[in-house]
Amino acid sequence: MRLPIYKEIKRFVEVEGWEDKDEVSQKKKGDHHQYVFVIPTGEILYTRISYGNEQIHSLDLFKHILREQLKIDERQFWDAVDKGIKPKRPTPTTTPQHQGIDAKLARNLIAKVGMSQKDLANITQTEAVGIWNKWLNRT
């Protein structure tokens, strides 16, 4: 199995359109880039990518990143990196009752308010905004 350098993982998230949390906040945090992506099923994915151009030397680590963080297989990863082909993500098996929640809002509701992904799956964007505003205005 071919092992990537960190810049190749960054290339993957750029091809697929992941949100760079550091760019949004305009702050460099630690020694990693932090990315978030909402897949069509509504699941929110997170990954961190080290700065620099070093190679991942652990096959187990690369498999973990593919399986747990990026939720793709090796072929999809290298097609994105080498050919610029976005991976085909599974679509929801049922038609959602509402539009999804904005990724940044969802991230804040999970990280700051303490909601779970399951909680977010059952509310609308309008309800999410209401919860966020209530949290912001708490006294």
Helices and strands as residue ranges (DSSP letters): H 6-16, E 19-20, H 21-25, E 32-38, E 44-50, H 59-64, I 65-70, H 74-83, H 103-108, I 109-113, H 117-121, H 125-136
